[in-house]
């Protein structure tokens, strides 16, 4: 089996050009392990593989613990998230360029920082100076709001590990890359690995 490092599509045989996206020399062979093992490419992706003999259950029979939600103070945003942010939650904000995603994320960051959360705002698209200008316009000035500009995902992961923030905001994930993946930032392969 072969997969395209640009768009992630699969092919049964090698070709110089991906038939799905048209990228040249982007097909790489995947290796599979016999004996029912998972493909090496997907190693570490299954969140539940530590639960042997897991079977489907009736949803009404599943026990859970109510999670404390942190409100951002932006009612429409909190409502969209079911009442606020839950620990471990991952939210993807999408939309056309220029509609205010970065502005909204900076406002959310400031509100969370004002609620005594250490917030690490990571930007891969704008400089520190550009974000500082926006923060002044929005009057975002919390002592618990930290800014870090980078696109190397390994460097970003190390920074998150070292600083241990309560909340991490990445603007935007398509600008991030892993140097071990042979494709451009924003490609399906990069997005899959950076978010996996």
N, C-alpha and C positions, 0 to 999 in steps of 0.2 A: 504494500500500500504506500502511496505517496501523498504528501500534503503540501499545499502552497504556503510558503512563509509570509506571503503578502496578504492573502485573503482567507487562508485557513481551509479552503476547499480540498476535497480528497479526490484522488485519481487512482485507478487500478494499475496504470503503467506510467512510466516516466515519459515526459515530453519536454522539449526545450521551452515551451510556452504554456502557461496556465490557461486552460480553456475557459475558466470562469472569469478571471480578471484581466487576462492578457499580459501578465508580468512574465518577463523572460528569465530563465534560469532560476526560478523560484521554487521548483518542486524538489522536496527532500523526502528520502525514503524513511518510513517509520519502522521501528523494530518492535516486534511483538514477542512475548514470552509464551511458550507452550504450556499446557497443563492448566488452562483456565486462569492464569494470572492476568492481571491488567496490563495494558500497554504501558511501557515505560514513560511515554509522553504524558500520561495522566497520573503518574505516581504522585501521591500527596494531595490529590484534588478531592478525594472522597471524604467528606466531613464525618461520615458515619461508618467507615470501614473498621472502626474499633468495636463495633457491636456485632459479634458473631450471631448467626441464626436469627437475625432480625426479621420480623414478619409484619405485614400490614395490620393496623389496629383500627378500631372504630374511633373516630375523632372524639366522640363524647366520653370515651374511656381514658383519654390521655390526661395525665396529671401534669400540671404546670404551676410555676410560682409566678405570681404577678410581679412584673418588673417596675421599678420606680422610673418614671419618665421625667426627664429634665425639660422644662419649658424654655423656649428661646425668648419668649416675650413678643414674638411676631405671631399673632393669633392665626393668621391664614396658614403660615408655615407649620405651626404646631398642629393645627387641625388636619393638614395633609398627612402628617406623620402619626395620626391617631392620638394626639394629645401631647406630643413631645418626643424627645430623643431617648431611646432605650440603650443601656450599655451594650456594646457589641454590634449595634445597628450600622448597616452600610446603606447610604442613600446616594443615588445617582441623580444629579440635576442635569437635565438636558434642555436644549432649545437652540434656536437660531442665533448666530453671532450678533452681538450688540443688544440683546434684549434685557441684559442686566443680571445674568447669572453670577458674575464675579462680585457685583455690588451686593446682591442678596447674600452671597456666602460671607462677605466681609461683615455685613450687618449681623448675620447669625453668629459669626465668630465673636464679635464684640459683645453681643447679648449674653452668650454663654460665658465669656470671660468675666463679664460683670456679675454673673451668677456664681462666681468663685470657682470656675472650671479653668484649668490650664489648657489653653487652646493653641495648637500649632497649625498655622495657616501656611501651606506649602504651595508656592506658585511656580509653574513651569512656563508660563506665558508672558508674565510681566516682571519688570525689575522692582527692586525694593522701593525706588523713588516713585514709580508709577502707583504702587499700592499705597505708599505713604500719602501721596496727594489725594487719592480717593478716601483714605481713612480720615484725613483732615476735613474733607468736604462732608463726610458722614458723621464727623465728630466721634470717631472710634479711637479711644485712647486708654483702654484698660491696661493695667500693669500685668495682666495674666494672658494677654494676646501676644503671641510670638510669631514672627515671620521668617520663613526660610525659602529661598529661591533656588531650585535645583530641578534637574530632569533625570538624573541617573537614579534609577529606582533602588539600587543596592545602597547608594549613599543616603537616600531618603529613609530607607528601612533602618539603617544604622542610626540615623539621627532620631528617629522615633523611638528606637530601643534605648538610646542614651538619655533622652529627655523625658521619657515616660509621661506624655501629655494625657489629659483626660479625654480630649477631643482632637482629632486630626481632620483637617479639611484640605483636600488636594484639588487645585485648580490649574490645570485640568488633567485628568488621567491620560488623555490621548497625547500629551506632550512628554510623558514619562517613557523611559526605555530601560531594558535590561541589556547589558553589553553581551550577554551570552546568546542572545537571539539575533539571528542574521536578517533582520528586516527593520524598516524605518519605524520611528516612533509613530504611534497612531494606527499601525497596521493591526490586523486581526490577531496575528501571532503575539505581538507586543502587548496588546490589551488583554489577551487571554492570560499571559504569564504574569503581568503586573497586577492583575486583579484576582488571580487564582490563589 
